[in-house]
Amino acid sequence: MNVKPLFDRVVIKNVEAEETTKSGIILTSAAKEKPQMAEVLAVGPGGMVDGKEVAMQVKVGQKIIYSKYAGTEVKLDGQEMIIVRQSDILAVVE
């Protein structure tokens, strides 16, 4: 199933969090913090949003950092995704 976001929405997939700390301690799934880094899977067309013209700044395949509590989590075909507004994206990781 293909997801096509509308307006200024972006579909992202979380990048898996590290399972060990820098000092070598292995973390359980309960101790892991929700990752804020994700990969862009689909980008909406932009356009008029709340009376303002919005140009999309991200592209499919880019790695991004987004706000901690942003977006709506969805699960399609067994794949977990998050749909966020472009304004909830804080940075592009290069």
C-alpha positions in Angstrom: 0.0 0.0 0.0 1.3 3.4 -1.0 0.8 6.5 1.3 0.5 9.9 -0.4 0.5 12.8 2.1 -1.6 15.9 1.5 -0.6 19.6 1.7 2.5 20.1 4.0 2.5 16.6 5.5 5.5 14.3 5.4 5.5 10.5 6.0 8.5 9.3 8.0 9.9 6.1 9.5 12.0 6.1 12.6 15.6 5.1 12.4 16.3 2.4 15.0 17.8 3.6 18.2 21.2 2.3 19.4 20.9 -0.8 21.6 24.1 0.0 23.5 25.4 3.1 25.1 28.8 4.6 24.3 30.2 2.9 27.4 29.0 -0.5 26.2 25.9 -1.0 28.3 23.1 -2.9 26.5 19.7 -1.2 26.8 16.4 -3.1 27.1 13.5 -2.0 24.9 11.8 -0.4 27.9 14.9 1.8 28.6 15.3 3.1 25.1 14.2 6.6 24.4 11.9 7.2 21.5 14.2 8.1 18.5 13.8 11.6 17.0 15.7 10.7 13.8 13.8 9.4 10.9 13.9 8.8 7.2 11.5 10.6 4.8 9.3 8.1 2.9 6.9 10.5 1.2 6.4 14.2 0.9 3.1 16.1 0.2 2.9 18.7 -2.6 2.8 21.8 -0.3 0.5 24.6 -1.5 -1.8 26.8 0.5 -1.8 26.0 4.2 -3.6 28.3 6.6 -3.7 31.0 4.0 0.1 30.9 3.4 2.0 29.4 0.5 4.1 26.5 1.7 7.1 25.1 -0.3 8.4 21.7 0.7 12.0 21.7 2.0 12.5 18.0 2.4 12.8 15.1 -0.1 12.2 11.4 0.0 15.2 9.5 1.3 16.6 12.3 3.5 17.3 11.7 7.2 15.6 14.3 9.5 15.2 15.2 13.1 11.7 16.0 14.2 9.9 17.3 17.4 9.7 14.7 20.1 5.9 14.5 20.4 5.0 15.4 16.8 2.8 13.6 14.3 0.4 10.7 14.1 1.6 7.2 14.3 0.1 4.8 11.8 0.7 1.1 10.9 0.1 -0.1 7.3 1.0 -3.5 6.0 3.0 -4.2 9.2 5.2 -1.1 8.7 5.0 1.6 11.4 5.1 5.2 10.1 4.6 8.7 11.4 2.8 11.5 9.5 4.1 14.9 10.6 3.7 18.5 9.4 6.7 20.0 7.7 6.9 22.6 10.5 7.5 19.7 13.0 10.7 18.8 11.2 13.7 20.6 13.0 16.6 19.7 10.8 18.0 17.6 7.9 20.9 15.3 8.7 23.6 15.2 6.1 
